[in-house]
Amino acid sequence: MKTYLVLLLVFLGSILSSTGQEVEAVIDTTSIDSLYREDQFYAGLGFNLLLNRPKGIRQSGFSGGLNFGFIRDMPINKRRNIALGVGLGWSANSYGFNLLIDETQPNPVYTKLERYKSNRLSLYLIEMPLEFRWRTSTPTSYKFWRIYGGLRVGYIHYSKIKSEYEDIRLAQYNLDELERLRYGLTFTFGYNTFNFTVYYSLNSLFDGTLQDTNAPVGLNPIKVGLTFYIL
């Protein structure tokens, strides 16, 4: 999480700096771009929740995430306030919970931890957002309302889970039991700099069952946070 905090501070610093340096510009009407595009780069911060948890499995500590990338904005009407967006990005997410995943056994074991010091899963993904976009922008307006909805497809290229319980410290990397191909729905709504975003994963993280109850592990992530767009 230290890496996340450093990236968060740097990102927020750049946002505040650019906001503080805003000045009112005089628009040169002779150079208006009638073929403008919007929101090409994005960066987001969010809080992760795990839905579809088996009974007795709970989250603990802070579960956060960040993502950034580039989206090609492709207006589809003459006014250019309706568009499609296709992009490529990167995402990092962490989850604290009391589910112990042990792949040191011949068959992976999922058990519920009662007493533990820490148990955190970290995932790093390459993502491709696909969006349908509506906004109130014009060639001369840099502040406008937006509503974006769509699908985000991702692939977990690296994962790790670190567990500390009783007198045991366990670190595992690139878990085989993870559903590496991720896909989910996204919705973004906001005005100008700050935009509220929700992402809900349509597939669960694990395809397995708890050792004691034989209940499906499930775990469908949902991320709630803010997204910032840059031309």
RAHU-V540735 format. One record per pair of residues at least 6 apart in sequence whose C-alpha atoms are under 7 Angstrom apart, sorted by the first residue. I is the first residue (numbers start at 1). GAP is how many residues later the second one is. Records with the same first field share a line. If there is no record, write none. Layout:
BEGIN
I=GAP ; GAP
END
This chain:
BEGIN
32=107
33=106
34=105
36=103
37=36
38=35 ; 193
39=190 ; 191 ; 192
40=30 ; 31 ; 32 ; 33 ; 190 ; 191
41=28 ; 29 ; 30 ; 188 ; 189 ; 190
42=26 ; 27 ; 28 ; 185 ; 186 ; 187 ; 188
43=24 ; 25 ; 26 ; 184 ; 185 ; 186
44=22 ; 23 ; 24 ; 182 ; 183 ; 184
45=20 ; 21 ; 22 ; 180 ; 181 ; 182
46=18 ; 19 ; 20 ; 177 ; 178 ; 179 ; 180
47=16 ; 17 ; 18 ; 176 ; 177 ; 178
48=15 ; 16 ; 17 ; 47 ; 173 ; 174 ; 175 ; 176
49=172 ; 173 ; 174
50=169 ; 170 ; 171 ; 172
51=168 ; 169 ; 170
52=166 ; 167 ; 168
53=164 ; 165 ; 166
54=161 ; 162 ; 163
57=41 ; 42 ; 55
58=39 ; 40
59=37 ; 38 ; 39
60=36 ; 37
61=35
62=34
63=31 ; 32 ; 33
64=29 ; 30
65=27 ; 28 ; 29
66=25 ; 26 ; 27
67=23 ; 24 ; 25
68=21 ; 22 ; 23
69=19 ; 20 ; 21
70=17 ; 18 ; 19
71=14 ; 15 ; 16 ; 17
72=13 ; 14 ; 15
73=10 ; 11 ; 12
74=9 ; 10 ; 11
75=6 ; 7 ; 8 ; 9
76=6 ; 7
81=53 ; 54 ; 55 ; 56
82=51 ; 52 ; 53
83=49 ; 50 ; 51
84=47 ; 48 ; 49
85=45 ; 46 ; 47
86=43 ; 44 ; 45
87=41 ; 42 ; 43
88=39 ; 40 ; 41
89=37 ; 38 ; 39
90=35 ; 36 ; 37
91=33 ; 34 ; 35
92=31 ; 32 ; 33
93=29 ; 30 ; 31
94=26 ; 27 ; 28 ; 29
95=25 ; 26 ; 27
96=23 ; 24 ; 25
97=22 ; 23
98=14 ; 15 ; 21
99=11 ; 12 ; 13 ; 14
100=10 ; 11 ; 12 ; 13
101=8 ; 9 ; 10
102=6 ; 7 ; 8
103=6
109=102
110=99 ; 100 ; 101
111=99 ; 100
115=50
116=48 ; 49 ; 50
117=47 ; 48
118=45 ; 46
119=43 ; 44 ; 45
120=41 ; 42 ; 43
121=39 ; 40 ; 41
122=37 ; 38 ; 39
123=33 ; 35 ; 36 ; 37
124=32 ; 33 ; 34 ; 35
125=29 ; 30 ; 31 ; 32
126=28 ; 29 ; 30 ; 31
127=25 ; 26 ; 27 ; 28
128=24 ; 25 ; 26
129=22 ; 23 ; 24
130=20 ; 21 ; 22
131=17 ; 18 ; 19 ; 20
132=16 ; 17 ; 18
133=14 ; 15 ; 16
134=12 ; 13 ; 14
135=9 ; 10 ; 11 ; 12
136=8 ; 9 ; 10
137=7
143=48 ; 49
144=47 ; 48
145=45 ; 46 ; 47
146=43 ; 44 ; 45
147=41 ; 42 ; 43
148=39 ; 40 ; 41
149=37 ; 38 ; 39
150=35 ; 36 ; 37
151=33 ; 34 ; 35
152=31 ; 32 ; 33 ; 34
153=29 ; 30 ; 31
154=27 ; 28 ; 29
155=25 ; 26 ; 27
156=24 ; 25
158=16
159=14 ; 15 ; 16
160=12 ; 13 ; 14
161=10 ; 11 ; 12
162=8 ; 9 ; 10
163=6 ; 7 ; 8
164=6
177=29 ; 30
178=27 ; 28
179=26 ; 27
182=21
183=18 ; 19 ; 20
184=15 ; 16 ; 17 ; 18
185=14 ; 15 ; 16
186=12 ; 13 ; 14
187=10 ; 11 ; 12
188=7 ; 8 ; 9 ; 10
189=6 ; 7 ; 8
190=6
193=35 ; 36
194=32 ; 33 ; 34
195=31 ; 32 ; 33
196=29 ; 30 ; 31
197=27 ; 28 ; 29 ; 30
198=25 ; 26 ; 27
199=23 ; 24 ; 25
200=21 ; 22 ; 23
201=19 ; 20 ; 21
202=18
203=17
204=14 ; 15 ; 16
205=13 ; 14 ; 15
206=11 ; 12 ; 13
207=10 ; 11
208=8 ; 9
209=6 ; 7 ; 8
210=6 ; 7
END
